[in-house]
Amino acid sequence: MNHKKLVAFSLLSLIASVCLLGCAHSPNDNEGQLQSYPAPVIEPAWIRDGEPVEFGGQKWYPVNDVEILLDSEVYQIGEYKGVQVFVDKVDTKPYERIYTKFAKNKFRYYETRDHD
């Protein structure tokens, strides 16, 4: 191999090595950096049956819709019947909506009903 080819080969090998090392990571590299909540395999029957969540002295009723949110965009405020209850991180009390996790990045939202 002549000198130019050897230098070019060495340079390409170095670049490939750096790229491969930059892409390599362990499964725990994200640990502690981003919030993550488990998604249920299926929603509990009480949610699918339209039963309310009782939170903060109010009844919150499920809406037949979901919000697309990242786990890092919500904050867990409690648990009801074994299901985590969340609020949007930008929301303040009194909350406009509360959420339960439906699937990855999907949260069912709940609203109170006016009882005039």
N, C-alpha and C positions, 0 to 999 in steps of 0.2 A: 504494500500500500504506500502510495507516495505521501509526502508530508501534508499537502493540502487536504487530501481525502481523510487522513487520520485526524486532522484538526476538526474538519467538518463533522466527522463521525463522533468525535469526543464532545463537540458542542451540542449536537443533537441528542446524544445520550444524557448529557447534563440537563438539558431542557426537559426531556421526557421524565427524568428522575424527579425534578422539581415539581412538575405538573402532577405526577402520580402521588408524591408525598403531600401536596396541597389538597388533593382529593381524598386522601385516606383519613378516616376518622373513626373513633369508636362509637358505639351506640349511646354512650353516656355523655358525649360532648355537649349536648344541649341541656343536660341536667342542671337544674337550678337557674336557668336563664329565661325560659319561657314557661308561663303557667299552662298546665294541661289537666283537663278533667276527663274522666272516663265516660264514654258514651254507652248507654244501655243497649242491650241486644234488642229489646222490645220495650216500649213504654208500658208501665203498669196499667192494669185494667181500669183502675179508678181515674186515671188521666184520660184514657180513651173513652170512658163513660161520661166525661164532662164534669166530674166532681171537682169542687173548688179546692184550692190550697188555702189553708187558714194560716195567715201570717200577719203580724203586727195588729192583731185585733180586728182584722178584716177578712172577708172571703174574696179570694181572687179566682176568677173563672177562666178556664182555658179558651183560647181563641183558635179557630180552625185555620191556623196559619203558623208559619215558623219564620224566625229571623235568622239570617246568615251572619254569624258573629264568630270571631276567633276567640279561643279560650282566654287570650290575653286582653280581650275587650270586656270581659265580665268579671264580677267579683262574687264569690259565694257568700251569701248572707245567712244561710242556715240549711236545715234539712227538714223535710216533711214526709212522713210515712216512708222513710228510707230513700227519698229522692232529694238530691242536692237542689237548692233553690238559689238563684242568682239574680243580680241586678246588673244593668249596664254600668260600667265604671264611671261614665260621665253623669249618670243620674244621681240626684240627691233626694233626701226625704222631703216631703212624702213622695214615694216612688210612683212613677207613671205606670210602669210595668214590672213584673217579675218574670223569671224564666226558669224552665227546666230544660236540661239537655236532651235533645231528641236523637241526634246522630252527630257525626263529626261536623263541626262548625254550624250545626243547626240547633236552634233553641226555640222551644214552644213558648209563647208568651201568654201571660195572664193579666187580666184587667179586672178592676172592681166594677160592680154594677151600682148605678145610682138607685137608691130606694126612696123615692119621693113620696 
